[in-house]
Amino acid sequence: MNNDLKFFNKIFMIDYKISEFFYRKLRDRLNIVYIIDTISYLINLSFIFYIIFFINFNYIFLFIASTAITYFLKIIVNRKRPYYYFDKRFAILVYENHSFPSEHTIIATLSFIITRNILVLITPILRIITLKHWLSDALFSIILSIIFYIFFLFYYI
């Protein structure tokens, strides 16, 4: 096995082990999973509204473009979410094969870059805990959101 394949296998094994850990902790507590999901949605929405209405309305274009690109990438990659491998009862408000990249993480990271409020960074963690995303989804999405922000600054402001 070549070195690149070994590296990716290790990454995916770490992804699996982390998701398995949270599954074992929450498999009998689905009501907590649903509450955590709701909190992650509310955090993202509140920061989007705050940024658009109180900081700079032009950021709406950044959020729209990043969301559109994220959905396009989700369709291309078509990666199954962690709960698919553990328990489909964790599926609430999500599509099964659209794990990569994490739109919530992209929005949260962009919101953090704009506001510098660390509270918004809880969203990617909550998405991993509730088996909506793999750790690698969130890490790649952080990098992708930084790229989105740099392009936005370069072309728009």
N, C-alpha and C positions, 0 to 999 in steps of 0.2 A: 504494500500500500504506500502510495507516495505521501510526502510530508503534508501537502495541501489537504489531502483527504483526511489524514489523521487529525489535523488541526480543526477542520470542520466537524468531524465526528465528536471531538472533545467539546466543542462549543454546544452542539446539539445535546450532548449528554448532560452538560451543566443546565441547559434549558429544561430538559426533562426532569432532572432531579429537583430543581427549584419548584417547578409546577407540581410535582408529586408531593413535595413537602406541604405546600399550601392546600392541596387537595385533601390530604390526610387530616389537616387541621379543620377544614371547613365542610367536609362531605356531609356531615350531619347537622350543619347549621346554614341551610340555604337562605333562611330569612336574613342572616347577617350578610351573605353574599349580595342579596338584592339591595339591602340598605347601602352597602359599600358602593355598588354600581351607581345607585342614585346620587350618592355624594360625589362620585367622580364626574358625573354629568353636570351636576349643579356647580361644582367648582369651575369647570371649564366654561360653562355658559356665563357665569357671573364675571369671570375675568374678560371674556370676549366683550360683553356689554360694557364693562367698565372701560376697557381700552378704547372701544369705538366711540362711546359717548362722552368720555371725560378726558381722554388723552389726545387722540387724533383719529378722526373718522377715516382717514386714508388707510389706516391699518386693515379696514374691511377687505381691501383688495388683496392684502397679504394672506388673510385667513381664507378667502374664497379660492385664491390660486393654490395655496398649499393643500386645501381640502380636495380640490379637483385633481391635482397631481397624485395625492395620496390614494384616492379611489382608483385612479388609473393604474397605479402600481399594484394595488390590492388585486385587481382583476388579472393583471399579468402574472404575478407571483402565485396567487391562489393557494396560499399556505393555510393549512388547517389550524384552528385555534387550539390551545392546550386542552380545554375541556373536552374536545372531541376524543381525546385519548383516555380520558378519565371518567367523566360523568356529564352527559348532555343536559342534565338538569341545571347546570351552571349557565346554560345559554339563555340569556335574557337580553333583549334589544340588540342582538348582534347576528351577523351572518356567519355560518360555519366556516367557510373557506376564505375568510378575509382577515387574516391575522397580521399580515406583514405588508406595509409598515403600520405603525400604530398612529391613527389620526389623533387620538386623545393626547398621546405623548407629544406629537408635533405641536398641537395647539397649546399644550401646557408649557412646552419649552419656549415657544414664541412669546407666550404671555410672560414667562419669567424674564426673558431677555428685555422685553419692553418695560415691565413694571419693577423688576428686581425684587419681587415678592416671592419668597421661598415657599409659601403655602401652596402655590399652584403646582409645585413639583411633587406633591403627594399623589396627584392623578396617575402618573405612570406606575407608581408603586401599587396603587389600588388596582389598576388594570392587570398587573402581574399576579397579585394576590388572588383575584377572583377568576383566574384562569382564562382571561380574555386575550392575553398576549404572553408570548414568550419573552424572556429577558432580552434575547438578541433583537426582537422586534423593537423593544423600547430603546435599546442602545443605538441601533441604526437610525431610529426615528429622531433621536436627539441630534445626531450628526446631520441628518437630512433637514431638520428645522433650522439649524445654524446656516446651512447652505441657502435655504429659502430666504432667511433674513438678510444675508449678505447680498443676494441678488436683488431683493426688494430695495435695500438701501442704495445699491449701485444704480438701479434703473428708475426708481421712483422718487427718491428724495434728493 
